[in-house]
Amino acid sequence: MSNYLKIFIGISVFYLILLFFDQDEIAWYLKPVLLPFLILETYSSEKFKTKNLLLSALVFSWIGDIVLMFTDKGELYFIFGLVSFLIAHVLFIFLFIKQNKENSKTPKLFWLSVLGVVFYLFGMLSLLFPKLGDLKIPVAVYAITISLMLLLAIKGYFNWSEPNNQTILFGALFFISSDSILAINKFHTELPKSGFFIMITYLIAQYLITEGIIRLNHTK
């Protein structure tokens, strides 16, 4: 494991402990220094076809992290943060599309997964829509985008080599979990320890996707 990953994991664990024990004011200062270590890990890795897409997705995620730190100052910060993460997910989508495939088979299980993701999408939107107000369209676009990202990660599970296909898929699932907790907490029902659960699933997601993609491209 590289030094960048060791530092990322170490700071993340400390950050999550602070959140769990409601030390949000101290944790606030640590949030901007988390993702840069995954960015550095990607930047320092050997060149591969989708490297720039992964770097760009991580950078826009980092920008989203920083912008969302100021949501208490106005709704625009939430919207700008949403846009940053929307761009990040679009970049992840292109990354998954362009990633080299070991095979091009699409088994029947994938189509069952499509039904599951569609069910999730309509379930989440049905739950949130009555309380979204003017944010109905932006949130719907975001939900569709992350659902597509997940679908492509599922497709990649069947097309990419093991075990990194599993790593990336779990990363996408954790990302969806993080976004879902955030959305439910903000628009529907305030959840206990929401900040902790949003961030632990988010940090695991970014770690798994980053490491999965790097290893997938360097395990030849």
N, C-alpha and C positions, 0 to 999 in steps of 0.2 A: 504494500500500500504506500502511495506517495505521501510526502510531507504535507502537500496541499489537502489531501483527503483526511489525513490525521487531524490537521488543524480545523478543517470544516466540521468533522465529527465532534471534536472536543468542544469547540465554541457552541455548536448546536445543542449538545447535551446540557451545557451550562445555561444557555439561553432558555431551553425548555424547562429546566428545573426552576428558573426564576419565574416563568409563566405559571407553572403548576402551583407555586407558592404565592401567587398574586403579586409578585414584584415587577409589575408591568412597567413602572417608571424606569427601572434600571435596565430591563430587557429592551426597552425602546431604543436605547443607544447601541445595542448589539445587533439589531436586525439588519442594518445596512452592510455589516461586515461578513455576513454568512455566505451569500451566493458568490461573491468575488472569488472565493477559494475554489468553487466548482468551475468558474470561468477560467481561472488560472490553470486548473487541472486540464481543462479542454485545450486551452491555448498552448500549453507545453507538450501536449501529446503529439505523436507522429501525425503527419498529414494524411487525411483520408477524404473521400469524396464529399461527405456530408458535414465535415468539420465546421465550416463557416455557418451553416444553418443551425447547428447545435449551439455554437457561440452566440449567434444572434438571438436565439430563443432564450438563452440564459440571461443575456444582457437586458432584453425587454422584460423578462421576469423580475430582474433586479430593479429596474426602473419602476415597475409596478409595486414592488415591495416598498420602495421609498415613498412613492406617491401616496400609497394607502396608509402610511404613518400619520398623515395629516387630515384624515377624513373628518376629524372633529372640528375642523375649520370650515367645512362646507361640503355640500353634495358634489360639487365639481371635482373634488379630489377623488371621490369614489369613482366617478365616471372616467376620469383620466386613468386611474388605476385599472379599471375594467378594460379600457382600450389597450393599455400596455400589455395586459395578460391576453387579450384577444389576439393581438399581433404575435405574441409568444406562441400561442396555441396554433395559429396559422403556420408559423415557422416549423413547429413540431410536426404538423400535418405534412408539409412539403418534405421534411426530413425523413419521415416514415415512408413516403411515396418513393423518394429517390434512393433509399437504402438498398444496397445489393441484396438480392434474394437467393437463397439456396435452392428453392423450388417455387413454382408458380401455381401449385395446386390450391384450390379453394374448397375444402371439405364441407359437407352438409352442416357440421357443427358450427361453422362460421355463420351460416344463415340463421341458425337458432340464436347465436349471439347478437345478430342484427336485431332480431325481435326483442331480445332482452334490453338492448340499449335504447331502442325506440320506446319501449315500455317505461324505462327510467326517465327518458326525456319528457314524455307526456305526463308522467306522474309528477315530476318536479315542477313543470310549468303549471299544471293544474293546481298544485299546492300553493305556488307563489303568486300566480297572476292576480288574484283578488286584492293583494296588498302591494302591488308593484307601482301603481299610479302611472306617472309619466315614463317610468323605466321599463315598461312592458317590452317594447321593441328591442332596446339594447340588451336586456337580460335574455330575451328569447334568442337573439343572434348569438350571444355568448354561449348559451346552453347548447344550441345546435352545433356550434364550433367545437366545444369540448367533447360532445358526443361523437362527432366525426373523428376527432383525434383518438378517442378510445377505440372506435371501430377499426381504424388503421393499425393501431397497436395490436388489436386482436388478430387482424389479418396477418400482421407481421409475425405473430406467434406461430402461425402455420407455415410462413415462408422463410423465416430466418433460422439460423443455426442455434442449437442448444448450447449452454443454458441461458445465453444472453437474451433470447427471445422471451423467456419467462421473466427475466429481470426487467425488461422494458415494459412488458405488459403489466406487471405489478406496479411499476412506477406510474403508468397511466391510470390504473385503478386508484392508487393513492391520491393522484392529482384530482380525479373526479370526486373522491371522498372529501378532500379538503375544500374544494369549491362548493360542494353541496352543503357541508356544515356551515360555511360562511354565509351562503345564501339563506338557509333556513334561519340561522341566528339573526341575520340582519332584517329579513323581510317577514318572517313568520312567527317564530317563537324563540325567545332568548334562551340559549342553552348554557348549562353550567360548565365552567372551564372551557368555554368555546375557543378562546384564544389559544390555549394549549393544544386542543385537538385539531384546530385549523392548521397550526404551524407544525405539529409533529407529522401529520400526514403530508403536508406540503414539502417539508424538508426531506422526508423519506422519498417522496416522488421525484424530486429534482435529483437526488443522489442516485437513485436506481436508474432513471432514464439516462443520466450523464454517463455513469459507469457502464451501463448496458450497451449504449451506442459505441463508446470508445472501445470496449472489449470486443464487441461484435466485429468491428472493423480491423482489429489487430490480432484476432484469433484466426490465423490462416494456416 
